[in-house]
Amino acid sequence: MNAIAERWIGSCRREATDRVLITGQRHLRLVVSEYADHYNRHRPHRSLGQHPPDQLIAAEPRSASDRTMVSRLDRLGGLIHEYKQAA
């Protein structure tokens, strides 16, 4: 479990906390919780077949066509972008 925790902490530092000026404990908790939500709900994981942990049993996404609309959600003030197909 130590290797898994070290991997997550390293990812959190590289992708979030090293790129944001943390102003206090409350701000740090907000940044880490926002990143944890992104990590578990959207970010693809190679060992899970490019699926996030929370969507392992979800249906496969629709295939894209020429008219597919894509929406973007900015997280952490635009530091992280999440993309999904718009309905």
Distance bins in CASP14 RR format, pairs under 12 A and 6 or more apart:
PFRMAT RR
TARGET T0000
AUTHOR 0000-0000-0000
RMODE 2
METHOD distances of the structure
MODEL  1
1 7 0 0 0 0 0 1 0 0 0 0 0
1 8 0 0 0 0 0 1 0 0 0 0 0
2 8 0 0 0 0 0 1 0 0 0 0 0
2 9 0 0 0 0 0 1 0 0 0 0 0
3 9 0 0 0 0 0 1 0 0 0 0 0
3 10 0 0 0 0 0 1 0 0 0 0 0
4 10 0 0 0 0 0 1 0 0 0 0 0
4 11 0 0 0 0 0 1 0 0 0 0 0
4 45 0 0 0 0 0 1 0 0 0 0 0
4 47 0 0 0 0 0 1 0 0 0 0 0
4 53 0 0 0 0 0 1 0 0 0 0 0
5 11 0 0 0 0 0 1 0 0 0 0 0
5 12 0 0 0 0 0 1 0 0 0 0 0
6 12 0 0 0 0 0 1 0 0 0 0 0
6 13 0 0 0 0 0 1 0 0 0 0 0
7 13 0 0 0 0 0 1 0 0 0 0 0
7 14 0 0 0 0 0 1 0 0 0 0 0
7 39 0 0 0 0 0 1 0 0 0 0 0
7 45 0 0 0 0 0 1 0 0 0 0 0
7 46 0 0 0 0 0 1 0 0 0 0 0
7 47 0 0 0 0 0 1 0 0 0 0 0
8 14 0 0 0 0 0 1 0 0 0 0 0
8 15 0 0 0 0 0 1 0 0 0 0 0
8 16 0 0 0 0 0 1 0 0 0 0 0
8 32 0 0 0 0 0 1 0 0 0 0 0
8 35 0 0 0 0 1 0 0 0 0 0 0
8 36 0 0 0 0 1 0 0 0 0 0 0
8 39 1 0 0 1 0 0 0 0 0 0 0
8 40 0 0 0 0 0 1 0 0 0 0 0
8 43 0 0 0 0 0 1 0 0 0 0 0
8 45 0 0 0 0 0 1 0 0 0 0 0
8 53 0 0 0 0 0 1 0 0 0 0 0
9 15 0 0 0 0 0 1 0 0 0 0 0
9 16 0 0 0 0 0 1 0 0 0 0 0
9 17 0 0 0 0 1 0 0 0 0 0 0
9 18 0 0 0 0 0 1 0 0 0 0 0
9 32 0 0 0 0 1 0 0 0 0 0 0
9 35 0 0 0 0 0 1 0 0 0 0 0
9 36 0 0 0 0 0 1 0 0 0 0 0
9 39 0 0 0 0 0 1 0 0 0 0 0
10 16 0 0 0 0 1 0 0 0 0 0 0
10 17 0 0 0 0 1 0 0 0 0 0 0
10 18 0 0 0 0 1 0 0 0 0 0 0
10 32 0 0 0 0 0 1 0 0 0 0 0
10 35 0 0 0 0 0 1 0 0 0 0 0
10 39 0 0 0 0 0 1 0 0 0 0 0
11 17 0 0 0 0 0 1 0 0 0 0 0
11 18 0 0 0 0 0 1 0 0 0 0 0
11 32 0 0 0 0 0 1 0 0 0 0 0
11 35 0 0 0 0 1 0 0 0 0 0 0
11 36 0 0 0 0 0 1 0 0 0 0 0
11 38 0 0 0 0 0 1 0 0 0 0 0
11 39 1 0 0 1 0 0 0 0 0 0 0
11 40 0 0 0 0 0 1 0 0 0 0 0
11 43 0 0 0 0 1 0 0 0 0 0 0
11 45 0 0 0 0 0 1 0 0 0 0 0
11 80 0 0 0 0 0 1 0 0 0 0 0
12 18 0 0 0 0 1 0 0 0 0 0 0
12 19 0 0 0 0 0 1 0 0 0 0 0
12 20 0 0 0 0 0 1 0 0 0 0 0
12 28 0 0 0 0 0 1 0 0 0 0 0
12 31 0 0 0 0 1 0 0 0 0 0 0
12 32 1 0 0 1 0 0 0 0 0 0 0
12 33 0 0 0 0 0 1 0 0 0 0 0
12 34 0 0 0 0 0 1 0 0 0 0 0
12 35 1 0 1 0 0 0 0 0 0 0 0
12 36 1 0 0 1 0 0 0 0 0 0 0
12 37 0 0 0 0 0 1 0 0 0 0 0
12 38 0 0 0 0 0 1 0 0 0 0 0
12 39 1 0 0 1 0 0 0 0 0 0 0
12 40 0 0 0 0 0 1 0 0 0 0 0
12 43 0 0 0 0 0 1 0 0 0 0 0
12 76 0 0 0 0 0 1 0 0 0 0 0
12 80 0 0 0 0 0 1 0 0 0 0 0
13 19 0 0 0 0 1 0 0 0 0 0 0
13 20 0 0 0 0 0 1 0 0 0 0 0
13 22 0 0 0 0 0 1 0 0 0 0 0
13 28 0 0 0 0 0 1 0 0 0 0 0
13 31 0 0 0 0 0 1 0 0 0 0 0
13 32 0 0 0 0 0 1 0 0 0 0 0
13 35 0 0 0 0 1 0 0 0 0 0 0
14 20 0 0 0 0 0 1 0 0 0 0 0
14 35 0 0 0 0 0 1 0 0 0 0 0
14 39 0 0 0 0 0 1 0 0 0 0 0
14 79 0 0 0 0 0 1 0 0 0 0 0
14 80 0 0 0 0 0 1 0 0 0 0 0
15 31 0 0 0 0 0 1 0 0 0 0 0
15 32 0 0 0 0 0 1 0 0 0 0 0
15 34 0 0 0 0 0 1 0 0 0 0 0
15 35 1 0 0 1 0 0 0 0 0 0 0
15 36 0 0 0 0 0 1 0 0 0 0 0
15 38 0 0 0 0 1 0 0 0 0 0 0
15 39 0 0 0 0 1 0 0 0 0 0 0
15 43 0 0 0 0 1 0 0 0 0 0 0
15 75 0 0 0 0 0 1 0 0 0 0 0
15 76 0 0 0 0 1 0 0 0 0 0 0
15 79 0 0 0 0 1 0 0 0 0 0 0
15 80 1 0 0 1 0 0 0 0 0 0 0
15 81 0 0 0 0 0 1 0 0 0 0 0
16 22 0 0 0 0 1 0 0 0 0 0 0
16 27 0 0 0 0 0 1 0 0 0 0 0
16 28 0 0 0 0 0 1 0 0 0 0 0
16 30 0 0 0 0 0 1 0 0 0 0 0
16 31 1 0 1 0 0 0 0 0 0 0 0
16 32 1 0 0 1 0 0 0 0 0 0 0
16 33 0 0 0 0 0 1 0 0 0 0 0
16 34 1 0 0 1 0 0 0 0 0 0 0
16 35 1 0 1 0 0 0 0 0 0 0 0
16 36 0 0 0 0 1 0 0 0 0 0 0
16 37 0 0 0 0 0 1 0 0 0 0 0
16 38 0 0 0 0 1 0 0 0 0 0 0
16 39 0 0 0 0 1 0 0 0 0 0 0
16 43 0 0 0 0 0 1 0 0 0 0 0
16 75 0 0 0 0 1 0 0 0 0 0 0
16 76 1 0 0 1 0 0 0 0 0 0 0
16 77 0 0 0 0 0 1 0 0 0 0 0
16 78 0 0 0 0 0 1 0 0 0 0 0
16 79 1 0 0 1 0 0 0 0 0 0 0
16 80 1 0 0 1 0 0 0 0 0 0 0
17 24 0 0 0 0 0 1 0 0 0 0 0
17 27 0 0 0 0 0 1 0 0 0 0 0
17 28 1 0 0 1 0 0 0 0 0 0 0
17 29 0 0 0 0 0 1 0 0 0 0 0
17 30 0 0 0 0 0 1 0 0 0 0 0
17 31 1 0 0 1 0 0 0 0 0 0 0
17 32 1 0 0 1 0 0 0 0 0 0 0
17 33 0 0 0 0 0 1 0 0 0 0 0
17 34 0 0 0 0 0 1 0 0 0 0 0
17 35 1 0 0 1 0 0 0 0 0 0 0
17 36 0 0 0 0 0 1 0 0 0 0 0
17 76 0 0 0 0 1 0 0 0 0 0 0
17 79 0 0 0 0 0 1 0 0 0 0 0
18 31 0 0 0 0 0 1 0 0 0 0 0
18 35 0 0 0 0 0 1 0 0 0 0 0
18 79 0 0 0 0 0 1 0 0 0 0 0
19 31 0 0 0 0 1 0 0 0 0 0 0
19 35 0 0 0 0 0 1 0 0 0 0 0
19 76 0 0 0 0 1 0 0 0 0 0 0
19 77 0 0 0 0 0 1 0 0 0 0 0
19 78 0 0 0 0 0 1 0 0 0 0 0
19 79 1 0 1 0 0 0 0 0 0 0 0
19 80 0 0 0 0 1 0 0 0 0 0 0
20 27 0 0 0 0 1 0 0 0 0 0 0
20 28 0 0 0 0 1 0 0 0 0 0 0
20 30 0 0 0 0 1 0 0 0 0 0 0
20 31 1 0 1 0 0 0 0 0 0 0 0
20 32 0 0 0 0 0 1 0 0 0 0 0
20 34 0 0 0 0 1 0 0 0 0 0 0
20 35 0 0 0 0 1 0 0 0 0 0 0
20 75 0 0 0 0 0 1 0 0 0 0 0
20 76 1 0 0 1 0 0 0 0 0 0 0
20 77 0 0 0 0 1 0 0 0 0 0 0
20 78 0 0 0 0 0 1 0 0 0 0 0
20 79 1 0 0 1 0 0 0 0 0 0 0
20 80 0 0 0 0 0 1 0 0 0 0 0
21 27 0 0 0 0 1 0 0 0 0 0 0
21 28 0 0 0 0 0 1 0 0 0 0 0
21 31 0 0 0 0 0 1 0 0 0 0 0
21 76 0 0 0 0 0 1 0 0 0 0 0
21 79 0 0 0 0 0 1 0 0 0 0 0
22 28 1 0 1 0 0 0 0 0 0 0 0
22 29 0 0 0 0 1 0 0 0 0 0 0
22 30 0 0 0 0 1 0 0 0 0 0 0
22 31 1 0 0 1 0 0 0 0 0 0 0
22 32 0 0 0 0 1 0 0 0 0 0 0
22 76 0 0 0 0 0 1 0 0 0 0 0
23 29 0 0 0 0 0 1 0 0 0 0 0
23 30 0 0 0 0 0 1 0 0 0 0 0
23 31 0 0 0 0 1 0 0 0 0 0 0
24 30 0 0 0 0 1 0 0 0 0 0 0
24 31 0 0 0 0 1 0 0 0 0 0 0
24 32 0 0 0 0 0 1 0 0 0 0 0
25 31 0 0 0 0 0 1 0 0 0 0 0
25 32 0 0 0 0 0 1 0 0 0 0 0
26 32 0 0 0 0 0 1 0 0 0 0 0
26 33 0 0 0 0 0 1 0 0 0 0 0
27 33 0 0 0 0 0 1 0 0 0 0 0
27 34 0 0 0 0 0 1 0 0 0 0 0
27 76 0 0 0 0 0 1 0 0 0 0 0
28 34 0 0 0 0 0 1 0 0 0 0 0
28 35 0 0 0 0 0 1 0 0 0 0 0
29 35 0 0 0 0 0 1 0 0 0 0 0
29 36 0 0 0 0 0 1 0 0 0 0 0
30 36 0 0 0 0 0 1 0 0 0 0 0
30 37 0 0 0 0 0 1 0 0 0 0 0
30 75 0 0 0 0 0 1 0 0 0 0 0
30 76 0 0 0 0 1 0 0 0 0 0 0
30 77 0 0 0 0 0 1 0 0 0 0 0
31 37 0 0 0 0 0 1 0 0 0 0 0
31 38 0 0 0 0 0 1 0 0 0 0 0
31 75 0 0 0 0 0 1 0 0 0 0 0
31 76 1 0 0 1 0 0 0 0 0 0 0
31 77 0 0 0 0 0 1 0 0 0 0 0
31 79 0 0 0 0 1 0 0 0 0 0 0
31 80 0 0 0 0 0 1 0 0 0 0 0
32 38 0 0 0 0 0 1 0 0 0 0 0
32 39 0 0 0 0 1 0 0 0 0 0 0
32 76 0 0 0 0 0 1 0 0 0 0 0
33 39 0 0 0 0 0 1 0 0 0 0 0
33 40 0 0 0 0 0 1 0 0 0 0 0
33 75 0 0 0 0 0 1 0 0 0 0 0
33 76 0 0 0 0 0 1 0 0 0 0 0
34 40 0 0 0 0 0 1 0 0 0 0 0
34 41 0 0 0 0 0 1 0 0 0 0 0
34 42 0 0 0 0 0 1 0 0 0 0 0
34 73 0 0 0 0 0 1 0 0 0 0 0
34 74 0 0 0 0 0 1 0 0 0 0 0
34 75 1 0 1 0 0 0 0 0 0 0 0
34 76 1 0 1 0 0 0 0 0 0 0 0
34 77 0 0 0 0 1 0 0 0 0 0 0
34 78 0 0 0 0 0 1 0 0 0 0 0
34 79 0 0 0 0 1 0 0 0 0 0 0
34 80 0 0 0 0 1 0 0 0 0 0 0
34 82 0 0 0 0 0 1 0 0 0 0 0
35 41 0 0 0 0 0 1 0 0 0 0 0
35 42 0 0 0 0 0 1 0 0 0 0 0
35 43 0 0 0 0 1 0 0 0 0 0 0
35 75 1 0 0 1 0 0 0 0 0 0 0
35 76 1 0 0 1 0 0 0 0 0 0 0
35 77 0 0 0 0 0 1 0 0 0 0 0
35 79 0 0 0 0 1 0 0 0 0 0 0
35 80 1 0 0 1 0 0 0 0 0 0 0
35 82 0 0 0 0 0 1 0 0 0 0 0
36 42 0 0 0 0 0 1 0 0 0 0 0
36 43 0 0 0 0 0 1 0 0 0 0 0
36 52 0 0 0 0 0 1 0 0 0 0 0
36 53 0 0 0 0 0 1 0 0 0 0 0
36 54 0 0 0 0 0 1 0 0 0 0 0
36 75 0 0 0 0 0 1 0 0 0 0 0
36 76 0 0 0 0 0 1 0 0 0 0 0
36 80 0 0 0 0 0 1 0 0 0 0 0
37 43 0 0 0 0 1 0 0 0 0 0 0
37 52 0 0 0 0 0 1 0 0 0 0 0
37 53 0 0 0 0 0 1 0 0 0 0 0
37 54 0 0 0 0 1 0 0 0 0 0 0
37 73 0 0 0 0 0 1 0 0 0 0 0
37 75 0 0 0 0 1 0 0 0 0 0 0
37 76 0 0 0 0 0 1 0 0 0 0 0
37 80 0 0 0 0 0 1 0 0 0 0 0
37 82 0 0 0 0 0 1 0 0 0 0 0
38 44 0 0 0 0 0 1 0 0 0 0 0
38 52 0 0 0 0 1 0 0 0 0 0 0
38 53 0 0 0 0 0 1 0 0 0 0 0
38 54 0 0 0 0 0 1 0 0 0 0 0
38 73 0 0 0 0 1 0 0 0 0 0 0
38 74 0 0 0 0 0 1 0 0 0 0 0
38 75 1 0 1 0 0 0 0 0 0 0 0
38 76 0 0 0 0 1 0 0 0 0 0 0
38 77 0 0 0 0 0 1 0 0 0 0 0
38 78 0 0 0 0 0 1 0 0 0 0 0
38 79 0 0 0 0 1 0 0 0 0 0 0
38 80 1 0 1 0 0 0 0 0 0 0 0
38 81 0 0 0 0 1 0 0 0 0 0 0
38 82 1 0 0 1 0 0 0 0 0 0 0
39 45 0 0 0 0 1 0 0 0 0 0 0
39 48 0 0 0 0 0 1 0 0 0 0 0
39 52 1 0 0 1 0 0 0 0 0 0 0
39 53 0 0 0 0 1 0 0 0 0 0 0
39 54 0 0 0 0 1 0 0 0 0 0 0
39 75 0 0 0 0 0 1 0 0 0 0 0
39 76 0 0 0 0 0 1 0 0 0 0 0
39 80 0 0 0 0 1 0 0 0 0 0 0
39 82 0 0 0 0 0 1 0 0 0 0 0
40 48 0 0 0 0 0 1 0 0 0 0 0
40 51 0 0 0 0 0 1 0 0 0 0 0
40 52 1 0 0 1 0 0 0 0 0 0 0
40 53 1 0 1 0 0 0 0 0 0 0 0
40 54 1 0 1 0 0 0 0 0 0 0 0
40 55 0 0 0 0 1 0 0 0 0 0 0
40 56 0 0 0 0 0 1 0 0 0 0 0
41 51 0 0 0 0 0 1 0 0 0 0 0
41 52 1 0 1 0 0 0 0 0 0 0 0
41 53 0 0 0 0 1 0 0 0 0 0 0
41 54 1 0 1 0 0 0 0 0 0 0 0
41 55 1 0 0 1 0 0 0 0 0 0 0
41 56 0 0 0 0 0 1 0 0 0 0 0
41 58 0 0 0 0 0 1 0 0 0 0 0
41 73 0 0 0 0 0 1 0 0 0 0 0
41 75 0 0 0 0 0 1 0 0 0 0 0
41 80 0 0 0 0 0 1 0 0 0 0 0
41 82 0 0 0 0 1 0 0 0 0 0 0
41 84 0 0 0 0 0 1 0 0 0 0 0
42 50 0 0 0 0 0 1 0 0 0 0 0
42 51 0 0 0 0 0 1 0 0 0 0 0
42 52 1 0 1 0 0 0 0 0 0 0 0
42 53 0 0 0 0 0 1 0 0 0 0 0
42 54 0 0 0 0 1 0 0 0 0 0 0
42 55 0 0 0 0 1 0 0 0 0 0 0
42 58 0 0 0 0 0 1 0 0 0 0 0
42 72 0 0 0 0 0 1 0 0 0 0 0
42 73 0 0 0 0 1 0 0 0 0 0 0
42 75 0 0 0 0 1 0 0 0 0 0 0
42 80 0 0 0 0 1 0 0 0 0 0 0
42 81 0 0 0 0 1 0 0 0 0 0 0
42 82 1 0 1 0 0 0 0 0 0 0 0
42 83 0 0 0 0 1 0 0 0 0 0 0
42 84 0 0 0 0 1 0 0 0 0 0 0
43 50 0 0 0 0 0 1 0 0 0 0 0
43 51 0 0 0 0 1 0 0 0 0 0 0
43 52 1 0 1 0 0 0 0 0 0 0 0
43 53 0 0 0 0 1 0 0 0 0 0 0
43 54 0 0 0 0 0 1 0 0 0 0 0
43 55 0 0 0 0 0 1 0 0 0 0 0
43 75 0 0 0 0 0 1 0 0 0 0 0
43 80 0 0 0 0 1 0 0 0 0 0 0
43 81 0 0 0 0 0 1 0 0 0 0 0
43 82 0 0 0 0 1 0 0 0 0 0 0
43 83 0 0 0 0 0 1 0 0 0 0 0
44 50 1 0 1 0 0 0 0 0 0 0 0
44 51 1 0 0 1 0 0 0 0 0 0 0
44 52 1 0 0 1 0 0 0 0 0 0 0
44 53 0 0 0 0 0 1 0 0 0 0 0
44 54 0 0 0 0 0 1 0 0 0 0 0
44 55 0 0 0 0 1 0 0 0 0 0 0
44 56 0 0 0 0 0 1 0 0 0 0 0
44 61 0 0 0 0 0 1 0 0 0 0 0
44 82 0 0 0 0 0 1 0 0 0 0 0
44 83 0 0 0 0 0 1 0 0 0 0 0
45 51 1 0 0 1 0 0 0 0 0 0 0
45 52 1 0 0 1 0 0 0 0 0 0 0
45 53 1 0 0 1 0 0 0 0 0 0 0
45 54 0 0 0 0 0 1 0 0 0 0 0
45 55 0 0 0 0 0 1 0 0 0 0 0
45 56 0 0 0 0 1 0 0 0 0 0 0
46 52 0 0 0 0 0 1 0 0 0 0 0
47 53 0 0 0 0 0 1 0 0 0 0 0
47 56 0 0 0 0 0 1 0 0 0 0 0
48 54 0 0 0 0 0 1 0 0 0 0 0
48 55 0 0 0 0 1 0 0 0 0 0 0
48 56 1 0 0 1 0 0 0 0 0 0 0
48 57 0 0 0 0 0 1 0 0 0 0 0
48 58 0 0 0 0 0 1 0 0 0 0 0
49 55 0 0 0 0 0 1 0 0 0 0 0
49 56 0 0 0 0 1 0 0 0 0 0 0
49 60 0 0 0 0 0 1 0 0 0 0 0
50 56 0 0 0 0 0 1 0 0 0 0 0
50 60 0 0 0 0 0 1 0 0 0 0 0
50 61 0 0 0 0 0 1 0 0 0 0 0
51 57 0 0 0 0 1 0 0 0 0 0 0
51 58 1 0 0 1 0 0 0 0 0 0 0
51 59 0 0 0 0 0 1 0 0 0 0 0
51 60 0 0 0 0 1 0 0 0 0 0 0
51 61 0 0 0 0 0 1 0 0 0 0 0
52 58 0 0 0 0 1 0 0 0 0 0 0
52 61 0 0 0 0 0 1 0 0 0 0 0
52 82 0 0 0 0 0 1 0 0 0 0 0
52 84 0 0 0 0 0 1 0 0 0 0 0
55 61 0 0 0 0 1 0 0 0 0 0 0
55 84 0 0 0 0 0 1 0 0 0 0 0
61 68 0 0 0 0 0 1 0 0 0 0 0
61 70 0 0 0 0 0 1 0 0 0 0 0
61 83 0 0 0 0 0 1 0 0 0 0 0
61 84 0 0 0 0 1 0 0 0 0 0 0
61 85 1 0 0 1 0 0 0 0 0 0 0
62 68 1 0 0 1 0 0 0 0 0 0 0
62 69 0 0 0 0 0 1 0 0 0 0 0
62 70 0 0 0 0 0 1 0 0 0 0 0
62 84 0 0 0 0 0 1 0 0 0 0 0
62 85 1 0 0 1 0 0 0 0 0 0 0
62 86 0 0 0 0 0 1 0 0 0 0 0
62 87 0 0 0 0 1 0 0 0 0 0 0
63 85 0 0 0 0 1 0 0 0 0 0 0
64 70 0 0 0 0 1 0 0 0 0 0 0
64 83 0 0 0 0 0 1 0 0 0 0 0
64 84 0 0 0 0 0 1 0 0 0 0 0
64 85 1 0 0 1 0 0 0 0 0 0 0
64 86 0 0 0 0 0 1 0 0 0 0 0
65 85 0 0 0 0 1 0 0 0 0 0 0
67 85 0 0 0 0 0 1 0 0 0 0 0
67 86 0 0 0 0 0 1 0 0 0 0 0
68 83 0 0 0 0 0 1 0 0 0 0 0
68 84 0 0 0 0 0 1 0 0 0 0 0
68 85 1 0 1 0 0 0 0 0 0 0 0
68 86 0 0 0 0 1 0 0 0 0 0 0
68 87 0 0 0 0 0 1 0 0 0 0 0
69 83 0 0 0 0 0 1 0 0 0 0 0
69 84 0 0 0 0 1 0 0 0 0 0 0
69 85 1 0 0 1 0 0 0 0 0 0 0
69 86 1 1 0 0 0 0 0 0 0 0 0
69 87 0 0 0 0 1 0 0 0 0 0 0
70 81 0 0 0 0 0 1 0 0 0 0 0
70 82 0 0 0 0 0 1 0 0 0 0 0
70 83 1 0 1 0 0 0 0 0 0 0 0
70 84 1 0 0 1 0 0 0 0 0 0 0
70 85 1 0 0 1 0 0 0 0 0 0 0
70 86 1 0 0 1 0 0 0 0 0 0 0
70 87 0 0 0 0 0 1 0 0 0 0 0
71 81 0 0 0 0 0 1 0 0 0 0 0
71 82 0 0 0 0 1 0 0 0 0 0 0
71 83 1 0 0 1 0 0 0 0 0 0 0
71 84 1 0 1 0 0 0 0 0 0 0 0
71 85 1 0 0 1 0 0 0 0 0 0 0
71 86 1 0 1 0 0 0 0 0 0 0 0
71 87 0 0 0 0 1 0 0 0 0 0 0
72 78 0 0 0 0 1 0 0 0 0 0 0
72 80 0 0 0 0 0 1 0 0 0 0 0
72 81 1 0 1 0 0 0 0 0 0 0 0
72 82 1 0 0 1 0 0 0 0 0 0 0
72 83 1 0 1 0 0 0 0 0 0 0 0
72 84 0 0 0 0 1 0 0 0 0 0 0
72 85 0 0 0 0 0 1 0 0 0 0 0
72 86 0 0 0 0 1 0 0 0 0 0 0
73 80 0 0 0 0 1 0 0 0 0 0 0
73 81 1 0 0 1 0 0 0 0 0 0 0
73 82 1 0 1 0 0 0 0 0 0 0 0
73 83 1 0 0 1 0 0 0 0 0 0 0
73 84 1 0 0 1 0 0 0 0 0 0 0
73 86 0 0 0 0 0 1 0 0 0 0 0
74 80 1 0 0 1 0 0 0 0 0 0 0
74 81 1 0 1 0 0 0 0 0 0 0 0
74 82 0 0 0 0 1 0 0 0 0 0 0
74 83 0 0 0 0 0 1 0 0 0 0 0
75 81 1 0 0 1 0 0 0 0 0 0 0
75 82 1 0 0 1 0 0 0 0 0 0 0
75 83 0 0 0 0 0 1 0 0 0 0 0
76 82 0 0 0 0 0 1 0 0 0 0 0
END
